[in-house]
């Protein structure tokens, strides 16, 4: 009895497998019809994917791709003849056809039971993909216009990937033509817009080799590395950009050197930041921003002399540079505060008064002309006025104290 049940079970399995292969063949035949029944063909393929005897059969995957490609071509014919085509469904079918075909090509390359590789579907698949290749690019444009950034990215990337697939090599597709360069760049933009930083980085790195919107691409890559907290690669791409594009990379629009310097500052590697600034100033000595930042960094290292010298250089370049005046004022103001704190520790009243008159007040007075200039050229910066208020209070200058308080609205 057990043998009978076993035999019946085997018969059912064979019958089910045969039925599913028959379904695949039926779906395959639909692709050759003038008016295919796509709903039925897709239903048959779906059933075949769920059966163990056909889920990994190369013809199942190849047929699934052919059904979708036939649907795409049917809708495309409608669109090109002025008919009513469902463009979204059309391009979705093209994408699905590609996905199915990739699996089919992989299965088609596996050796048979005799160890021989005899592809049956790859030639037809690659012909269909080559014939319709440009529509992956157009599909990317369609989804871009529909603001479906993720699908736009996928379509542009497929267009780019096809020229690099080994099974497409016989067509000798030029991956460096303008459409492919645009596709790589647009894919990167779409991936980033969709929040896919990894996809965007991959596409931008491909685009980097094209010299297509070069500085924009390098800048985008640097920004993505920054967002991923990958300072090692961020530094590398910024340096590469400076080497490749020279001073253009350091323009106000891109500021690669400024980005590098900020990275080192944030890492508290002040010596490297100073070294890079000095190197930059050798080739760009009239960059007031660099001189100002250099002065601030020297001051952070307690090198007041070099700090003031650098800030004075910035003012020579731009006599109206309020922030440079303000930074020198800050250096003198902080020094005066330190002297005031020292004086406050003096117990003897006579010695205290002498220190205040001979040391503290003159120290505060050094900051005045710089803060006044800073306020003159940047009157909306309240920080300059607050420090001036403190200074005039400390040197007992009532008239100027009252003037500044009025400016502060007090």
C-alpha positions as a Markdown table, in Angstrom:
| # | Residue | x | y | z |
|---|---|---|---|---|
| 1 | Unk | 0.0 | 0.0 | 0.0 |
| 2 | Unk | 2.8 | 2.4 | 0.9 |
| 3 | Unk | 4.3 | 1.8 | -2.6 |
| 4 | Unk | 1.0 | 2.7 | -4.2 |
| 5 | Unk | 0.8 | 6.0 | -2.2 |
| 6 | Unk | 4.3 | 6.8 | -3.1 |
| 7 | Unk | 3.7 | 6.1 | -6.8 |
| 8 | Unk | 0.6 | 8.2 | -6.7 |
| 9 | Unk | 2.4 | 11.1 | -5.0 |
| 10 | Unk | 5.2 | 10.9 | -7.6 |
| 11 | Unk | 2.6 | 10.9 | -10.4 |
| 12 | Unk | 1.0 | 14.0 | -8.9 |
| 13 | Unk | 4.3 | 15.8 | -8.7 |
| 14 | Unk | 5.2 | 14.9 | -12.3 |
| 15 | Unk | 1.7 | 15.9 | -13.5 |
| 16 | Unk | 1.9 | 19.2 | -11.6 |
| 17 | Unk | 5.4 | 19.9 | -13.0 |
| 18 | Unk | 4.2 | 19.1 | -16.5 |
| 19 | Unk | 1.2 | 21.4 | -16.0 |
| 20 | Unk | 3.3 | 24.3 | -15.0 |
| 21 | Unk | 5.7 | 23.8 | -17.9 |
| 22 | Unk | 2.7 | 23.8 | -20.1 |
| 23 | Unk | 1.6 | 27.1 | -18.5 |
| 24 | Unk | 5.0 | 28.6 | -19.2 |
| 25 | Unk | 4.8 | 27.4 | -22.8 |
| 26 | Unk | 1.3 | 28.9 | -23.1 |
| 27 | Unk | 2.6 | 32.3 | -21.8 |
| 28 | Unk | 5.5 | 32.1 | -24.1 |
| 29 | Unk | 3.2 | 31.6 | -27.1 |
| 30 | Unk | 1.2 | 34.6 | -26.1 |
| 31 | Unk | 4.2 | 36.8 | -26.8 |
| 32 | Unk | 4.0 | 35.8 | -30.5 |
| 33 | Unk | 0.4 | 36.8 | -30.8 |
| 34 | Unk | -0.7 | 40.1 | -32.4 |
| 35 | Unk | -3.0 | 40.8 | -29.5 |
| 36 | Unk | -1.6 | 38.9 | -26.5 |
| 37 | Unk | -3.7 | 38.2 | -23.4 |
| 38 | Unk | -1.3 | 39.8 | -20.9 |
| 39 | Unk | -3.4 | 39.2 | -17.9 |
| 40 | Unk | -3.6 | 35.5 | -18.6 |
| 41 | Unk | 0.1 | 35.3 | -19.5 |
| 42 | Unk | 1.1 | 37.0 | -16.2 |
| 43 | Unk | -1.2 | 34.7 | -14.3 |
| 44 | Unk | 0.4 | 31.6 | -15.8 |
| 45 | Unk | 3.9 | 32.9 | -15.1 |
| 46 | Unk | 3.0 | 33.7 | -11.5 |
| 47 | Unk | 1.8 | 30.2 | -11.0 |
| 48 | Unk | 5.0 | 28.8 | -12.5 |
| 49 | Unk | 7.1 | 30.9 | -10.1 |
| 50 | Unk | 5.3 | 29.3 | -7.2 |
| 51 | Unk | 6.0 | 25.7 | -8.3 |
| 52 | Unk | 9.3 | 24.0 | -7.4 |
| 53 | Unk | 9.6 | 22.4 | -10.9 |
| 54 | Unk | 9.5 | 25.7 | -12.8 |
| 55 | Unk | 10.5 | 28.4 | -10.4 |
| 56 | Unk | 14.2 | 28.0 | -11.4 |
| 57 | Unk | 13.6 | 26.9 | -15.0 |
| 58 | Unk | 15.3 | 29.3 | -17.3 |
| 59 | Unk | 12.3 | 29.4 | -19.7 |
| 60 | Unk | 10.1 | 30.6 | -16.9 |
| 61 | Unk | 12.3 | 33.6 | -16.3 |
| 62 | Unk | 12.9 | 34.2 | -20.0 |
| 63 | Unk | 9.2 | 34.0 | -20.7 |
| 64 | Unk | 8.3 | 36.4 | -17.9 |
| 65 | Unk | 10.7 | 38.9 | -19.4 |
| 66 | Unk | 9.3 | 38.4 | -22.9 |
| 67 | Unk | 5.8 | 38.9 | -21.7 |
| 68 | Unk | 6.7 | 42.2 | -20.1 |
| 69 | Unk | 8.8 | 43.3 | -23.1 |
| 70 | Unk | 5.9 | 42.5 | -25.4 |
| 71 | Unk | 3.6 | 44.6 | -23.2 |
| 72 | Unk | 6.1 | 47.4 | -23.4 |
| 73 | Unk | 6.4 | 47.2 | -27.2 |
| 74 | Unk | 2.6 | 47.1 | -27.5 |
| 75 | Unk | 2.1 | 50.3 | -25.5 |
| 76 | Unk | 5.1 | 51.9 | -27.2 |
| 77 | Unk | 3.4 | 51.2 | -30.6 |
| 78 | Unk | 0.2 | 52.9 | -29.3 |
| 79 | Unk | 2.2 | 55.9 | -28.1 |
| 80 | Unk | 4.2 | 56.3 | -31.3 |
| 81 | Unk | 1.0 | 56.0 | -33.5 |
| 82 | Unk | -0.8 | 58.7 | -31.5 |
| 83 | Unk | -2.9 | 56.3 | -29.6 |
| 84 | Unk | -3.7 | 56.2 | -25.9 |
| 85 | Unk | -0.8 | 54.4 | -24.1 |
| 86 | Unk | -0.3 | 53.8 | -20.4 |
| 87 | Unk | 3.2 | 55.2 | -20.2 |
| 88 | Unk | 3.7 | 54.4 | -16.5 |
| 89 | Unk | 2.7 | 50.8 | -17.0 |
| 90 | Unk | 4.8 | 50.7 | -20.2 |
| 91 | Unk | 8.0 | 51.7 | -18.5 |
| 92 | Unk | 7.3 | 49.6 | -15.4 |
| 93 | Unk | 7.0 | 46.6 | -17.8 |
| 94 | Unk | 10.3 | 47.5 | -19.4 |
| 95 | Unk | 11.9 | 47.6 | -15.9 |
| 96 | Unk | 10.4 | 44.2 | -15.0 |
| 97 | Unk | 11.5 | 42.7 | -18.3 |
| 98 | Unk | 15.0 | 43.7 | -17.5 |
| 99 | Unk | 14.9 | 42.2 | -14.0 |
| 100 | Unk | 13.5 | 38.9 | -15.3 |
| 101 | Unk | 16.0 | 38.8 | -18.2 |
| 102 | Unk | 19.0 | 39.2 | -15.8 |
| 103 | Unk | 18.0 | 36.0 | -13.9 |
| 104 | Unk | 17.3 | 34.2 | -17.2 |
| 105 | Unk | 20.7 | 35.0 | -18.6 |
| 106 | Unk | 22.3 | 33.8 | -15.4 |
| 107 | Unk | 20.4 | 30.5 | -15.5 |
| 108 | Unk | 21.0 | 30.1 | -19.2 |
| 109 | Unk | 24.8 | 30.2 | -18.5 |
| 110 | Unk | 24.7 | 27.2 | -16.1 |
| 111 | Unk | 26.0 | 23.9 | -17.4 |
| 112 | Unk | 23.5 | 21.1 | -18.2 |
| 113 | Unk | 23.6 | 17.6 | -16.8 |
| 114 | Unk | 26.5 | 16.8 | -19.1 |
| 115 | Unk | 28.5 | 19.8 | -17.9 |
| 116 | Unk | 28.0 | 21.7 | -21.1 |
| 117 | Unk | 26.8 | 25.3 | -21.4 |
| 118 | Unk | 24.2 | 25.7 | -24.2 |
| 119 | Unk | 22.4 | 29.0 | -23.8 |
| 120 | Unk | 18.9 | 28.9 | -25.4 |
| 121 | Unk | 17.5 | 32.3 | -24.6 |
| 122 | Unk | 20.4 | 34.7 | -24.1 |
| 123 | Unk | 20.8 | 35.7 | -27.8 |
| 124 | Unk | 17.1 | 36.6 | -28.0 |
| 125 | Unk | 17.2 | 38.4 | -24.7 |
| 126 | Unk | 20.2 | 40.6 | -25.5 |
| 127 | Unk | 18.7 | 41.4 | -28.9 |
| 128 | Unk | 15.5 | 42.6 | -27.3 |
| 129 | Unk | 17.4 | 44.6 | -24.7 |
| 130 | Unk | 19.7 | 46.2 | -27.3 |
| 131 | Unk | 16.7 | 47.1 | -29.5 |
| 132 | Unk | 14.9 | 48.9 | -26.6 |
| 133 | Unk | 18.0 | 50.1 | -24.7 |
| 134 | Unk | 17.4 | 53.8 | -25.2 |
| 135 | Unk | 14.0 | 53.5 | -23.7 |
| 136 | Unk | 15.5 | 52.9 | -20.3 |
| 137 | Unk | 16.9 | 56.4 | -20.6 |
| 138 | Unk | 13.6 | 57.8 | -21.7 |
| 139 | Unk | 11.9 | 55.9 | -18.9 |
| 140 | Unk | 14.2 | 57.6 | -16.5 |
| 141 | Unk | 13.2 | 60.9 | -17.9 |
| 142 | Unk | 9.5 | 59.9 | -17.6 |
| 143 | Unk | 9.8 | 59.1 | -14.0 |
| 144 | Unk | 11.9 | 62.1 | -13.3 |
| 145 | Unk | 9.1 | 64.3 | -14.7 |
| 146 | Unk | 6.6 | 62.4 | -12.5 |
| 147 | Unk | 8.9 | 63.1 | -9.5 |
| 148 | Unk | 9.3 | 59.4 | -8.9 |
| 149 | Unk | 13.0 | 59.8 | -8.1 |
| 150 | Unk | 13.7 | 56.2 | -7.1 |
| 151 | Unk | 12.3 | 54.7 | -10.3 |
| 152 | Unk | 14.1 | 57.4 | -12.4 |
| 153 | Unk | 17.3 | 56.5 | -10.7 |
| 154 | Unk | 16.8 | 52.7 | -11.4 |
| 155 | Unk | 16.0 | 53.3 | -15.1 |
| 156 | Unk | 19.0 | 55.6 | -15.6 |
| 157 | Unk | 21.2 | 53.0 | -13.9 |
| 158 | Unk | 19.9 | 50.2 | -16.0 |
| 159 | Unk | 20.6 | 52.2 | -19.1 |
| 160 | Unk | 24.2 | 52.7 | -17.9 |
| 161 | Unk | 24.6 | 49.1 | -16.7 |
| 162 | Unk | 23.5 | 47.5 | -20.0 |
| 163 | Unk | 26.6 | 48.7 | -21.9 |
| 164 | Unk | 28.8 | 47.0 | -19.3 |
| 165 | Unk | 27.1 | 43.6 | -19.1 |
| 166 | Unk | 29.3 | 40.8 | -20.4 |
| 167 | Unk | 26.4 | 39.2 | -22.4 |
| 168 | Unk | 26.0 | 42.6 | -24.2 |
| 169 | Unk | 29.6 | 42.8 | -25.2 |
| 170 | Unk | 29.1 | 41.8 | -28.8 |
| 171 | Unk | 27.2 | 45.0 | -29.5 |
| 172 | Unk | 30.3 | 47.1 | -28.5 |
| 173 | Unk | 28.1 | 49.8 | -26.9 |
| 174 | Unk | 29.9 | 53.1 | -26.3 |
| 175 | Unk | 29.5 | 53.7 | -22.6 |
| 176 | Unk | 31.2 | 57.1 | -22.9 |
| 177 | Unk | 28.7 | 58.7 | -25.3 |
| 178 | Unk | 26.7 | 61.8 | -24.1 |
| 179 | Unk | 23.6 | 59.8 | -23.2 |
| 180 | Unk | 25.4 | 57.5 | -20.9 |
| 181 | Unk | 27.2 | 60.4 | -19.3 |
| 182 | Unk | 23.9 | 62.2 | -18.7 |
| 183 | Unk | 22.3 | 59.0 | -17.4 |
| 184 | Unk | 25.0 | 58.5 | -14.8 |
| 185 | Unk | 24.8 | 62.1 | -13.6 |
| 186 | Unk | 21.0 | 62.1 | -13.6 |
| 187 | Unk | 20.9 | 58.8 | -11.8 |
| 188 | Unk | 23.1 | 60.3 | -9.1 |
| 189 | Unk | 20.8 | 63.3 | -8.7 |
| 190 | Unk | 17.7 | 61.1 | -8.6 |
| 191 | Unk | 19.2 | 58.7 | -6.0 |
| 192 | Unk | 20.2 | 61.6 | -3.8 |
| 193 | Unk | 16.7 | 63.2 | -4.1 |
| 194 | Unk | 15.2 | 59.9 | -3.2 |
| 195 | Unk | 17.3 | 59.7 | 0.0 |
| 196 | Unk | 19.5 | 56.9 | -1.3 |
| 197 | Unk | 23.0 | 58.2 | -0.4 |
| 198 | Unk | 24.7 | 54.9 | -1.2 |
| 199 | Unk | 23.1 | 54.8 | -4.7 |
| 200 | Unk | 23.9 | 58.5 | -5.2 |
| 201 | Unk | 27.5 | 58.0 | -4.2 |
| 202 | Unk | 27.9 | 55.0 | -6.6 |
| 203 | Unk | 26.4 | 57.0 | -9.5 |
| 204 | Unk | 28.4 | 60.1 | -8.7 |
| 205 | Unk | 31.6 | 58.1 | -8.6 |
| 206 | Unk | 30.8 | 56.7 | -12.0 |
| 207 | Unk | 30.0 | 60.2 | -13.3 |
| 208 | Unk | 33.3 | 61.5 | -11.8 |
| 209 | Unk | 35.2 | 59.7 | -14.6 |
| 210 | Unk | 33.2 | 61.5 | -17.3 |
| 211 | Unk | 34.3 | 65.1 | -16.7 |
| 212 | Unk | 30.6 | 65.9 | -17.0 |
| 213 | Unk | 29.7 | 68.8 | -14.7 |
| 214 | Unk | 33.1 | 67.9 | -13.0 |
| 215 | Unk | 33.2 | 70.3 | -10.0 |
| 216 | Unk | 29.5 | 69.8 | -9.2 |
| 217 | Unk | 30.1 | 66.0 | -9.2 |
| 218 | Unk | 33.2 | 66.3 | -6.9 |
| 219 | Unk | 31.4 | 68.6 | -4.6 |
| 220 | Unk | 28.4 | 66.3 | -4.4 |
| 221 | Unk | 30.6 | 63.4 | -3.6 |
| 222 | Unk | 32.4 | 65.4 | -0.8 |
| 223 | Unk | 29.0 | 66.4 | 0.6 |
| 224 | Unk | 27.8 | 62.8 | 0.7 |
| 225 | Unk | 31.0 | 61.6 | 2.4 |
| 226 | Unk | 30.4 | 64.5 | 4.9 |
| 227 | Unk | 26.8 | 63.3 | 5.5 |
| 228 | Unk | 28.1 | 59.8 | 6.1 |
| 229 | Unk | 30.8 | 61.1 | 8.5 |
| 230 | Unk | 33.5 | 59.6 | 6.3 |
| 231 | Unk | 36.1 | 62.2 | 6.7 |
| 232 | Unk | 38.9 | 60.1 | 5.2 |
| 233 | Unk | 37.2 | 59.8 | 1.8 |
| 234 | Unk | 35.9 | 63.4 | 2.1 |
| 235 | Unk | 39.4 | 64.7 | 2.5 |
| 236 | Unk | 40.6 | 62.5 | -0.4 |
| 237 | Unk | 38.0 | 63.7 | -2.9 |
| 238 | Unk | 38.5 | 67.3 | -2.0 |
| 239 | Unk | 42.3 | 67.1 | -2.5 |
| 240 | Unk | 41.7 | 65.2 | -5.8 |
| 241 | Unk | 39.4 | 68.0 | -6.8 |
| 242 | Unk | 41.9 | 70.7 | -6.0 |
| 243 | Unk | 44.6 | 68.9 | -7.9 |
| 244 | Unk | 42.4 | 68.4 | -10.9 |
| 245 | Unk | 40.6 | 71.8 | -11.1 |
| 246 | Unk | 43.1 | 74.1 | -9.4 |
| 247 | Unk | 41.9 | 77.5 | -8.3 |
| 248 | Unk | 38.4 | 76.9 | -9.7 |
| 249 | Unk | 37.9 | 74.3 | -7.0 |
| 250 | Unk | 38.7 | 77.0 | -4.4 |
| 251 | Unk | 36.3 | 79.6 | -5.8 |
| 252 | Unk | 33.5 | 81.0 | -3.6 |
| 253 | Unk | 31.0 | 78.6 | -5.3 |
| 254 | Unk | 32.9 | 75.4 | -4.3 |
| 255 | Unk | 35.5 | 76.3 | -1.6 |
| 256 | Unk | 37.2 | 72.9 | -1.6 |
| 257 | Unk | 40.2 | 74.3 | 0.4 |
| 258 | Unk | 37.9 | 76.0 | 2.9 |
| 259 | Unk | 36.0 | 72.7 | 3.3 |
| 260 | Unk | 39.3 | 70.9 | 3.9 |
| 261 | Unk | 40.4 | 73.4 | 6.5 |
| 262 | Unk | 37.1 | 73.2 | 8.3 |
| 263 | Unk | 37.5 | 69.4 | 8.4 |
| 264 | Unk | 40.9 | 69.7 | 10.1 |
| 265 | Unk | 39.5 | 72.4 | 12.5 |
| 266 | Unk | 36.6 | 70.2 | 13.5 |
| 267 | Unk | 39.1 | 67.4 | 14.1 |
| 268 | Unk | 41.1 | 69.8 | 16.3 |
| 269 | Unk | 44.1 | 69.3 | 13.9 |
| 270 | Unk | 44.9 | 73.0 | 14.0 |
| 271 | Unk | 48.5 | 72.6 | 12.9 |
| 272 | Unk | 47.4 | 70.9 | 9.6 |
| 273 | Unk | 44.8 | 73.6 | 9.1 |
| 274 | Unk | 47.3 | 76.3 | 9.5 |
| 275 | Unk | 49.8 | 74.6 | 7.2 |
| 276 | Unk | 47.1 | 74.2 | 4.5 |
| 277 | Unk | 46.1 | 77.9 | 4.9 |
| 278 | Unk | 49.7 | 79.1 | 4.5 |
| 279 | Unk | 50.1 | 76.8 | 1.4 |
| 280 | Unk | 46.9 | 78.3 | 0.0 |
| 281 | Unk | 47.9 | 81.8 | 0.7 |
| 282 | Unk | 51.2 | 81.3 | -1.2 |
| 283 | Unk | 49.1 | 80.9 | -4.4 |
| 284 | Unk | 46.2 | 83.2 | -3.4 |
| 285 | Unk | 47.7 | 85.9 | -1.2 |
| 286 | Unk | 44.8 | 88.3 | -1.6 |
| 287 | Unk | 42.2 | 85.9 | -0.1 |
| 288 | Unk | 41.0 | 87.9 | 2.9 |
| 289 | Unk | 38.9 | 85.0 | 4.2 |
| 290 | Unk | 42.0 | 82.8 | 4.4 |
| 291 | Unk | 43.9 | 85.5 | 6.3 |
| 292 | Unk | 41.1 | 86.0 | 8.7 |
| 293 | Unk | 40.7 | 82.2 | 9.4 |
| 294 | Unk | 44.5 | 81.9 | 9.8 |
| 295 | Unk | 44.5 | 84.7 | 12.3 |
| 296 | Unk | 41.7 | 83.0 | 14.3 |
| 297 | Unk | 43.6 | 79.7 | 14.3 |
| 298 | Unk | 46.9 | 81.4 | 15.4 |
| 299 | Unk | 44.9 | 83.0 | 18.3 |
| 300 | Unk | 43.5 | 79.6 | 19.2 |
| 301 | Unk | 47.1 | 78.4 | 19.6 |
| 302 | Unk | 47.8 | 81.5 | 21.8 |
| 303 | Unk | 50.1 | 83.0 | 19.1 |
| 304 | Unk | 48.7 | 86.5 | 19.4 |
| 305 | Unk | 51.5 | 88.2 | 17.3 |
| 306 | Unk | 50.9 | 86.0 | 14.3 |
| 307 | Unk | 47.2 | 86.2 | 14.8 |
| 308 | Unk | 47.1 | 90.0 | 14.7 |
| 309 | Unk | 49.6 | 90.0 | 11.8 |
| 310 | Unk | 47.3 | 87.7 | 9.7 |
| 311 | Unk | 44.2 | 89.8 | 10.5 |
| 312 | Unk | 46.0 | 93.0 | 9.6 |
| 313 | Unk | 46.8 | 91.4 | 6.2 |
| 314 | Unk | 43.1 | 90.7 | 5.7 |
| 315 | Unk | 42.3 | 94.4 | 6.5 |
| 316 | Unk | 45.0 | 95.5 | 4.0 |
| 317 | Unk | 43.2 | 93.6 | 1.4 |
| 318 | Unk | 39.7 | 94.9 | 2.4 |
| 319 | Unk | 39.8 | 98.0 | 4.7 |
| 320 | Unk | 36.0 | 97.5 | 5.3 |
| 321 | Unk | 36.3 | 93.9 | 6.5 |
| 322 | Unk | 34.3 | 94.1 | 9.7 |
| 323 | Unk | 35.0 | 90.6 | 10.9 |
| 324 | Unk | 38.7 | 91.0 | 10.8 |
| 325 | Unk | 38.5 | 94.2 | 12.8 |
| 326 | Unk | 36.2 | 92.5 | 15.2 |
| 327 | Unk | 38.6 | 89.6 | 15.6 |
| 328 | Unk | 41.5 | 91.9 | 16.5 |
| 329 | Unk | 39.2 | 93.7 | 18.9 |
| 330 | Unk | 38.4 | 90.3 | 20.5 |
| 331 | Unk | 42.1 | 89.5 | 20.9 |
| 332 | Unk | 42.8 | 92.8 | 22.7 |
| 333 | Unk | 39.5 | 92.6 | 24.7 |
| 334 | Unk | 40.3 | 89.2 | 26.0 |
| 335 | Unk | 43.8 | 90.3 | 27.0 |
| 336 | Unk | 42.3 | 93.2 | 28.8 |
| 337 | Unk | 39.9 | 91.0 | 30.7 |
| 338 | Unk | 42.8 | 88.8 | 31.8 |
| 339 | Unk | 44.6 | 91.9 | 33.1 |
| 340 | Unk | 41.5 | 93.1 | 34.8 |
| 341 | Unk | 41.1 | 89.7 | 36.5 |
| 342 | Unk | 44.7 | 89.9 | 37.7 |
| 343 | Unk | 44.2 | 93.4 | 39.1 |
| 344 | Unk | 41.1 | 92.2 | 41.0 |
| 345 | Unk | 43.3 | 89.9 | 43.0 |
| 346 | Unk | 45.4 | 92.8 | 44.3 |
| 347 | Unk | 44.5 | 93.4 | 48.0 |
| 348 | Unk | 46.3 | 96.8 | 48.3 |
| 349 | Unk | 43.9 | 99.6 | 47.2 |
| 350 | Unk | 46.7 | 101.9 | 46.0 |
| 351 | Unk | 48.3 | 99.1 | 44.0 |
| 352 | Unk | 44.9 | 98.1 | 42.6 |
| 353 | Unk | 44.2 | 101.6 | 41.4 |
| 354 | Unk | 47.6 | 101.9 | 39.8 |
| 355 | Unk | 47.2 | 98.6 | 38.0 |
| 356 | Unk | 43.8 | 99.6 | 36.7 |
| 357 | Unk | 45.0 | 103.0 | 35.4 |
| 358 | Unk | 48.4 | 101.9 | 34.0 |
| 359 | Unk | 47.6 | 98.4 | 32.8 |
| 360 | Unk | 43.9 | 97.5 | 32.6 |
| 361 | Unk | 42.5 | 100.7 | 31.0 |
| 362 | Unk | 45.3 | 100.9 | 28.3 |
| 363 | Unk | 44.7 | 97.2 | 27.6 |
| 364 | Unk | 41.0 | 97.8 | 27.0 |
| 365 | Unk | 41.7 | 101.0 | 25.0 |
| 366 | Unk | 43.6 | 98.9 | 22.4 |
| 367 | Unk | 40.5 | 97.1 | 21.4 |
| 368 | Unk | 38.4 | 100.3 | 21.0 |
| 369 | Unk | 39.4 | 101.4 | 17.4 |
| 370 | Unk | 39.0 | 97.8 | 16.1 |
| 371 | Unk | 35.5 | 97.3 | 17.6 |
| 372 | Unk | 34.4 | 100.8 | 16.5 |
| 373 | Unk | 35.6 | 100.0 | 12.9 |
| 374 | Unk | 33.9 | 96.6 | 13.1 |
| 375 | Unk | 30.6 | 98.3 | 14.1 |
| 376 | Unk | 31.0 | 101.0 | 11.4 |
| 377 | Unk | 31.2 | 98.4 | 8.7 |
| 378 | Unk | 28.8 | 95.9 | 10.2 |
| 379 | Unk | 26.3 | 97.9 | 12.3 |
| 380 | Unk | 23.8 | 95.1 | 12.7 |
| 381 | Unk | 26.3 | 92.9 | 14.6 |
| 382 | Unk | 25.3 | 93.4 | 18.2 |
| 383 | Unk | 28.3 | 91.5 | 19.6 |
| 384 | Unk | 30.6 | 94.4 | 18.7 |
| 385 | Unk | 28.4 | 96.9 | 20.6 |
| 386 | Unk | 28.1 | 94.7 | 23.7 |
| 387 | Unk | 31.9 | 94.4 | 23.9 |
| 388 | Unk | 32.3 | 98.2 | 23.4 |
| 389 | Unk | 29.8 | 98.7 | 26.2 |
| 390 | Unk | 31.9 | 96.6 | 28.5 |
| 391 | Unk | 35.0 | 98.4 | 27.5 |
| 392 | Unk | 33.7 | 101.9 | 28.1 |
| 393 | Unk | 32.3 | 100.8 | 31.4 |
| 394 | Unk | 35.7 | 99.4 | 32.5 |
| 395 | Unk | 37.6 | 102.5 | 31.5 |
| 396 | Unk | 35.0 | 104.8 | 33.1 |
| 397 | Unk | 34.1 | 106.5 | 29.8 |
| 398 | Unk | 30.5 | 107.6 | 30.6 |
| 399 | Unk | 29.9 | 109.5 | 27.4 |
| 400 | Unk | 30.7 | 106.7 | 25.1 |
| 401 | Unk | 29.0 | 104.2 | 27.4 |
| 402 | Unk | 25.8 | 106.2 | 27.1 |
| 403 | Unk | 26.2 | 106.4 | 23.3 |
| 404 | Unk | 26.6 | 102.7 | 22.9 |
| 405 | Unk | 23.7 | 101.9 | 25.2 |
| 406 | Unk | 21.5 | 104.1 | 23.0 |
| 407 | Unk | 22.6 | 102.1 | 20.0 |
| 408 | Unk | 21.7 | 98.9 | 21.8 |
| 409 | Unk | 18.3 | 100.4 | 22.6 |
| 410 | Unk | 18.9 | 100.4 | 26.4 |
